């Protein structure tokens, strides 16, 4: 057990997938949680969570599950968080911390304000920067967050004690914790996460529009696989993210469109030196980033 972090008596996961499940397993490994209760709309996933000791108790009722909890972890998609917050609000103890793992933060902060207005001192919005090609409780791992970044975007009302408790728990999971505003978070992740995802969908659809699409895919290899990997991601989740962070994503999409227009002009004019400079700028920056 970590001597510097007070253990949780009862942790409740609202959603028992990869992210929440890995948080639970990491805290269990660190000896920082006595009981873990999982809530999920998918009974099959709950059974897998029980079988892998991700959770100790399974429930389909969020309101009942959170009673007596020290910490509630919202691991469900952002589009489901408002309904969950509304359901649990009357049943939280005064000192119960509520945190989340949403990929967008300004909209989630507004959900806290709307549904947990009387509990804001104990609310600590967060976003773990980690993932896997697999999903669900079966993919949860106690080392998913080792060396990975975790962003906290506290509300102005969030108490220092609650923020530091959440920070310490994530650090016990192996995460490197940083803090920023919700607006800063959404601008950064629009650029390096949300827009690349949407561009991957767009490119994949462009390939499918090719009259010889099936033959193109037959000959696709490593480069295509690397470039389009994220186009296989959950469409519902990314629809919710695109709607939630629409303004910041639109700014980034328009900037990407401007660079594509620039590239089209270079290719149309057969401007070899211009193309090389265009490619080199990107190549040097990508390789330097990869060396970090």
C-alpha positions as CSV (number, residue, x, y, z in Angstrom):
1,X,0.0,0.0,0.0
2,X,1.2,3.5,-0.8
3,X,2.0,5.2,2.5
4,X,1.2,8.7,1.2
5,X,-2.3,8.0,-0.2
6,X,-5.3,7.3,1.9
7,X,-7.0,4.1,0.5
8,X,-10.6,4.1,-0.7
9,X,-13.1,2.1,1.2
10,X,-15.5,1.9,-1.8
11,X,-14.8,2.8,-5.4
12,X,-17.8,2.8,-7.8
13,X,-17.2,2.5,-11.6
14,X,-20.0,3.8,-13.8
15,X,-18.9,1.9,-16.8
16,X,-16.6,-1.0,-16.5
17,X,-14.6,-0.8,-19.8
18,X,-10.9,-0.5,-20.5
19,X,-10.3,2.9,-18.9
20,X,-12.3,2.5,-15.7
21,X,-11.3,-1.1,-15.3
22,X,-7.6,-0.3,-15.7
23,X,-7.9,2.4,-13.0
24,X,-9.5,-0.1,-10.7
25,X,-6.9,-2.8,-11.3
26,X,-4.1,-0.3,-10.8
27,X,-5.5,0.9,-7.5
28,X,-6.1,-2.7,-6.4
29,X,-2.5,-3.6,-7.2
30,X,-1.3,-0.5,-5.2
31,X,-3.5,-1.7,-2.2
32,X,-5.5,1.5,-2.3
33,X,-9.1,0.2,-2.5
34,X,-11.0,-2.2,-0.3
35,X,-14.2,-2.7,-2.5
36,X,-14.9,-2.0,-6.1
37,X,-18.5,-1.9,-7.4
38,X,-19.1,-1.9,-11.1
39,X,-22.2,-0.5,-12.9
40,X,-22.7,-1.2,-16.6
41,X,-25.7,-1.5,-19.0
42,X,-24.0,-4.6,-20.5
43,X,-24.4,-7.6,-18.2
44,X,-21.9,-9.6,-20.3
45,X,-19.2,-6.9,-19.6
46,X,-20.1,-6.9,-15.9
47,X,-19.6,-10.7,-15.8
48,X,-16.2,-10.4,-17.5
49,X,-15.3,-7.6,-15.0
50,X,-16.2,-9.9,-12.1
51,X,-14.3,-12.9,-13.6
52,X,-11.1,-10.8,-14.0
53,X,-11.5,-9.3,-10.5
54,X,-11.8,-5.8,-12.0
55,X,-14.8,-5.4,-9.7
56,X,-16.0,-7.2,-6.5
57,X,-19.7,-6.4,-6.9
58,X,-21.8,-5.9,-10.1
59,X,-24.8,-3.7,-10.3
60,X,-27.2,-2.4,-13.0
61,X,-28.4,0.4,-10.7
62,X,-26.1,3.5,-10.5
63,X,-28.2,5.2,-7.8
64,X,-28.0,2.2,-5.4
65,X,-24.4,1.5,-6.2
66,X,-23.0,4.9,-5.3
67,X,-24.4,4.9,-1.8
68,X,-21.5,5.1,0.7
69,X,-18.9,5.5,-2.0
70,X,-15.7,7.4,-1.4
71,X,-15.1,7.9,-5.1
72,X,-17.3,7.6,-8.2
73,X,-15.5,7.2,-11.5
74,X,-17.5,8.1,-14.6
75,X,-16.1,5.7,-17.2
76,X,-19.1,5.8,-19.5
77,X,-19.1,7.7,-22.9
78,X,-19.6,11.4,-22.5
79,X,-23.0,11.2,-24.1
80,X,-24.2,9.1,-21.2
81,X,-22.7,11.1,-18.3
82,X,-25.5,13.6,-17.9
83,X,-28.1,10.9,-17.2
84,X,-25.7,9.1,-14.8
85,X,-24.9,12.3,-12.9
86,X,-28.6,13.1,-12.6
87,X,-29.3,9.5,-11.3
88,X,-26.6,9.5,-8.6
89,X,-26.9,13.2,-7.4
90,X,-29.4,12.5,-4.5
91,X,-27.4,9.5,-3.3
92,X,-23.9,10.8,-2.9
93,X,-22.4,11.4,0.6
94,X,-21.2,14.9,1.2
95,X,-17.5,13.9,0.9
96,X,-17.8,11.5,-2.0
97,X,-15.4,12.6,-4.9
98,X,-16.8,12.3,-8.4
99,X,-14.4,12.2,-11.3
100,X,-14.5,11.1,-14.9
101,X,-12.4,10.1,-17.9
102,X,-14.1,12.1,-20.7
103,X,-12.2,12.9,-23.8
104,X,-13.7,16.4,-23.9
105,X,-13.8,18.6,-20.9
106,X,-15.8,21.9,-21.4
107,X,-19.0,20.0,-22.0
108,X,-18.4,17.6,-19.1
109,X,-17.7,20.5,-16.8
110,X,-21.1,21.9,-17.8
111,X,-22.7,18.5,-17.0
112,X,-21.2,18.7,-13.5
113,X,-22.7,22.2,-13.1
114,X,-26.1,21.1,-14.4
115,X,-26.5,17.8,-12.5
116,X,-24.2,18.1,-9.5
117,X,-24.6,21.8,-8.7
118,X,-24.7,21.1,-5.0
119,X,-21.6,18.9,-5.0
120,X,-19.1,20.8,-7.1
121,X,-16.4,21.0,-4.4
122,X,-16.1,17.3,-4.7
123,X,-16.1,17.1,-8.6
124,X,-12.7,16.8,-10.4
125,X,-12.9,16.4,-14.2
126,X,-10.1,14.4,-15.7
127,X,-8.8,12.8,-18.9
128,X,-6.3,9.9,-18.9
129,X,-4.3,9.9,-22.1
130,X,-4.1,6.2,-22.6
131,X,-5.9,3.5,-24.6
132,X,-5.7,0.2,-26.4
133,X,-6.9,-1.4,-29.6
134,X,-9.0,-3.6,-27.4
135,X,-12.0,-2.5,-25.3
136,X,-14.2,-3.6,-22.4
137,X,-13.4,-5.2,-19.1
138,X,-11.5,-8.0,-20.8
139,X,-8.9,-5.6,-22.0
140,X,-8.4,-3.8,-18.6
141,X,-4.8,-3.8,-17.4
142,X,-3.2,-2.7,-14.1
143,X,-0.3,-1.1,-16.0
144,X,-2.2,0.8,-18.7
145,X,-1.3,4.2,-17.0
146,X,2.3,3.5,-16.3
147,X,4.2,6.5,-17.7
148,X,1.1,7.9,-19.3
149,X,-0.2,11.4,-18.9
150,X,-3.4,12.3,-17.0
151,X,-5.0,15.7,-17.4
152,X,-7.0,17.3,-14.6
153,X,-9.3,20.2,-15.4
154,X,-10.6,21.2,-12.0
155,X,-13.7,23.4,-11.7
156,X,-13.2,26.8,-9.9
157,X,-15.3,25.2,-7.1
158,X,-13.3,22.0,-6.9
159,X,-11.7,21.8,-3.4
160,X,-8.0,21.5,-3.1
161,X,-8.4,18.4,-1.0
162,X,-10.5,16.6,-3.7
163,X,-8.1,17.6,-6.5
164,X,-5.1,16.4,-4.6
165,X,-6.8,13.1,-3.7
166,X,-7.6,12.4,-7.3
167,X,-4.0,13.5,-8.3
168,X,-2.5,11.1,-5.7
169,X,-4.6,8.2,-6.8
170,X,-3.7,8.6,-10.5
171,X,0.0,8.9,-9.5
172,X,-0.4,5.7,-7.6
173,X,-1.6,4.2,-11.0
174,X,1.7,5.3,-12.5
175,X,0.4,8.3,-14.4
176,X,2.1,11.7,-14.9
177,X,-0.5,14.2,-13.8
178,X,-0.8,17.7,-15.2
179,X,-3.4,20.4,-14.8
180,X,-5.0,22.8,-17.3
181,X,-8.3,24.6,-18.0
182,X,-11.0,22.8,-19.8
183,X,-10.7,25.2,-22.7
184,X,-7.0,24.6,-23.0
185,X,-7.6,20.9,-22.9
186,X,-10.2,20.9,-25.7
187,X,-8.1,23.1,-27.9
188,X,-5.0,20.9,-27.6
189,X,-6.9,17.6,-28.1
190,X,-8.8,19.0,-31.0
191,X,-5.4,19.4,-32.7
192,X,-3.7,16.2,-31.7
193,X,-6.5,13.7,-31.2
194,X,-10.0,14.7,-32.4
195,X,-9.0,16.1,-35.8
196,X,-6.7,13.2,-36.8
197,X,-9.5,10.9,-36.0
198,X,-11.9,12.7,-38.2
199,X,-9.4,13.0,-41.0
200,X,-8.8,9.2,-40.8
201,X,-12.5,8.7,-41.3
202,X,-12.6,11.1,-44.2
203,X,-9.6,9.5,-45.9
204,X,-11.1,6.0,-45.5
205,X,-14.3,7.1,-47.0
206,X,-12.4,8.7,-49.9
207,X,-10.8,5.3,-50.6
208,X,-14.2,3.6,-50.5
209,X,-15.4,6.2,-53.0
210,X,-12.8,5.0,-55.5
211,X,-14.5,3.0,-58.3
212,X,-11.8,0.3,-57.7
213,X,-11.9,0.4,-53.9
214,X,-11.9,-3.3,-53.4
215,X,-8.8,-3.8,-55.5
216,X,-7.1,-0.8,-53.7
217,X,-7.7,-2.4,-50.4
218,X,-6.4,-5.8,-51.6
219,X,-3.0,-4.1,-52.3
220,X,-3.0,-1.9,-49.2
221,X,-0.1,-2.7,-46.8
222,X,1.7,-1.3,-43.8
223,X,1.5,2.4,-44.5
224,X,-2.2,2.2,-45.2
225,X,-2.7,0.2,-42.1
226,X,-0.8,2.6,-39.9
227,X,-2.6,5.7,-41.4
228,X,-6.1,4.3,-41.1
229,X,-5.9,2.3,-37.9
230,X,-8.0,4.8,-35.9
231,X,-10.7,4.8,-38.6
232,X,-11.8,1.6,-37.0
233,X,-12.7,3.4,-33.8
234,X,-16.2,3.5,-32.3
235,X,-18.4,5.8,-34.5
236,X,-20.8,6.6,-31.7
237,X,-18.1,7.7,-29.3
238,X,-16.5,9.9,-32.0
239,X,-19.8,11.4,-33.1
240,X,-20.3,12.5,-29.4
241,X,-16.7,13.9,-29.2
242,X,-17.1,15.8,-32.5
243,X,-20.3,17.4,-31.4
244,X,-19.0,18.2,-27.9
245,X,-15.8,19.9,-29.2
246,X,-17.2,21.2,-32.5
247,X,-15.8,24.7,-32.4
248,X,-12.2,23.7,-31.7
249,X,-12.4,20.8,-34.2
250,X,-13.7,23.1,-36.9
251,X,-10.8,25.4,-36.5
252,X,-8.4,22.5,-36.8
253,X,-10.2,21.0,-39.8
254,X,-10.1,24.3,-41.6
255,X,-6.4,24.6,-41.0
256,X,-5.9,21.0,-42.3
257,X,-8.0,21.8,-45.3
258,X,-5.8,24.9,-46.0
259,X,-2.7,22.7,-45.9
260,X,-4.3,20.2,-48.3
261,X,-5.2,23.0,-50.6
262,X,-1.5,24.1,-50.5
263,X,-0.4,20.6,-51.3
264,X,-2.8,20.3,-54.2
265,X,-1.4,23.6,-55.6
266,X,2.2,22.2,-55.3
267,X,1.3,19.0,-57.1
268,X,-0.7,20.7,-59.8
269,X,2.2,23.0,-60.6
270,X,4.7,20.2,-60.4
271,X,6.7,22.3,-57.9
272,X,9.3,19.8,-56.8
273,X,11.3,22.2,-54.5
274,X,8.1,23.4,-52.9
275,X,6.9,19.9,-52.3
276,X,10.2,18.9,-50.8
277,X,10.1,21.9,-48.4
278,X,6.5,21.0,-47.5
279,X,7.4,17.4,-46.8
280,X,10.7,18.2,-45.0
281,X,9.0,20.5,-42.5
282,X,6.6,17.8,-41.5
283,X,9.3,15.0,-41.6
284,X,11.8,16.9,-39.4
285,X,9.1,17.8,-36.8
286,X,7.7,14.2,-36.7
287,X,11.1,12.6,-36.3
288,X,12.1,15.0,-33.6
289,X,8.8,14.3,-31.7
290,X,9.4,10.6,-32.1
291,X,12.8,10.8,-30.4
292,X,11.3,12.3,-27.2
